[in-house]
Amino acid sequence: MNNKILCVDDEDSILRGFQLNLRKDFELHLASDGVEGLEVFEKEGGFALVLSDMRMPRMNGADMLAEIKKRDHEVSTILLTGHTDFDSAMAAVNDGNVFRMLSKPCPPERLIKVLNDGLEQHDLVKSKRILLDQTLRGAVDALAESLSTAKPLFFGRVQRVRRMANELAEKLSIPHAWRVDVASVFSQLAYLALPENVTEDVYYRKDLTKEVKSLLAKFPEDTRNILNKIPGLEEVGEILKSVDIQYRFEQEKPDGVRIAASILKVALDFDYYEEQGYNRSLIVNTLKEREKDYDPKVTKSLSDLIVIAAETSSLQEISIEDIDIGMRLSQELRLDDGFLIAAAGTDVDRQLLKVIRNYNSCYEDSPFPKKVQVLVPVNLIK
């Protein structure tokens, strides 16, 4: 169990007491005020718990712990307070930034017990997150795979949107980023119910009949009904509900739902415009200019990601036999008769490679085009 602790107090005697009583049982780091505490937290990293006095110069303990929770929402936080600071300390507890509050002076045995409780809480939160992440990602990958066979166009969109949304979430360091990953898949899952004869019309947003429009109007409710049956995914439903609400009409909350919805909105709309054939730079500039519709924090991060992507991959035209895992299709992969195998933007994985080889083995001549355009990561370029 991680026992790395940061103790912050502006009184040297208190810090010496921490050193004397805690160094045997914990990996101890010290700071003399809130500003220094933040600096140590960011420089050293990997803390399981932060213990802080409330009243300090430059930055009080509650404000410092709130900033630390923004940087690492899993870290346990404990606030030491005198009677005169009780109301402010309780406000910090109620805001969710403090795990436990202790009154000063605090006996060493009491302090050590609470610190161990905090470390156990950190271990529990981290373990739960890892289990949830692994379980959910496995389930979500399985759902996405079901789209790959039944609706390859929408599977391609899932892969592209999911990839971009995850990269944006990581760049913006949003809390519980796994929700963006799950929401990306569920944003397209209802399209499994589309009749095959209208799939491409819906995907490319062509003129649709009233009956098809009526069917599409029910998809958000269908998706919510699926999510409601899965414990722990309530906030994913909230993200999907907020996607089409302009970010300026919803206040950002600590749960990160609003910023997650803004990320998914940008990823979905970027993908749609790119599918229409627009240049990536033009799309980015257009989204950045529409500040009322798209969160500027997200579009700025998108701009940075597009620059990085251009530097880390190369567009090449290769034979179907040379396609390999790690490449990404830059065009639709269809059989000679027009049957769609994979959408543009689909990552070449073992499953797709197996499908391609299976088709080739069933025909005397390959049923695929002789050449196909792919994005090749720089580490695969020979």
Secondary structure, DSSP 8 states (H G I E B T S, - for coil): ---EEEEE-S-HHHHHHHHHHHTTTSEEEEESSHHHHHHHHHHH---SEEEEES--SSS-HHHHHHHHHHH-TTSEEEEEE-GGGHHHHHHHHHTT--SEEEESS--HHHHHHHHHHHHHHHHHHHHHHHHHHHHHHHHHHHHHHHHHHH-HHHHHHHHHHHHHHHHHHHHHT-TTTHHHHHHHHHHHHGGGGS-GGGHHHHHTT----HHHHHHHHTHHHHHHHHHHTSTT-HHHHHHHHHTTS-GGGS---TT-HHHHHHHHHHHHHHHHHHHTT--HHHHHHHHHH-TTTS-HHHHHHHHHHHHHHHHHEEEEEEEGGG--TT-EESS-EE-TT--EEE-TT-B--HHHHHHHHHHHHHSSS-SS-SEEEEEEEGGG--
